[in-house]
Structures are given as structure tokens and as C-alpha cells.
Amino acid sequence: MDPITTAIVAALANLSKDAIGDCYGTLKAALKKKFGSESDLVDAVDKLEKKPDSEGRKATLQEEVEIAKVNDDPEIIRLAQDLLDKIKEQPGGQQIINQTQTNTVSGVTVGGNFEFKPVQEGGSN
């Protein structure tokens, strides 16, 4: 799971904590400002908020993050990292992030540390 999606999914499990709620709100506001309140990306975030345990909605958010090339935006990446840092500061926060990073899609489990790499135009994936 990419870092933006991980930050959003992990935050939804911890929104009751003020510091996390504030950082999450800042990230979501930045997404709305950059991509528009009616964008598919923000719609995916809104739908995931309604059903935060839905694997399908997590996958949709991850797909929308990729389509919108959100991981190419340094401001959004910084806000997502700030959010992840706030979650790590909470008791059990690192465990929540670790669980969020491991994502099961179509029976394949993917997990690990994140490393930002530029995407090559026209390259194969």
C-alpha cells in the first residue's frame, strides 16, 4: 500500500485522538484543494471514511492515489508523513501502521517499507 493510502487508512483507526484528527484534516483539506472536492480521489477518501474496514474501498483509494499521481506531490507526501509520524507517537501506533502496510489484494499479500521512486513515463509496471 502506498504511503498516502497508508496514512489515511491508519488515521481512520485513530481519529479520536486530537493530534491525529488535526493532521488528517490538514491532509484531506490539501487533497480537496489540489484535486477538487468532487474529484474521484476525494470521493474515495469520503467513502472509505464511511466504511474504514472495507478492503475494496481501501483498494479504490489506492487506485485513485495512483491515477492522480498523488505520490508525485511533495506537499501531500509531507502531510502524509506528518500524519504517519503522529500515529507512530501513539501507543500501538507503529503496530497500526505495520498492519496497514500489509494489504491483501486478490489473495496476494504485499507489505514492506516505503521508498519513493520517480515513475518513468511510458515505462512498464
Beta strands, then each sheet from edge to edge (+ up, - down):
strand 1: 103-105
strand 2: 108-110
sheet 1: 1+ 2-
end
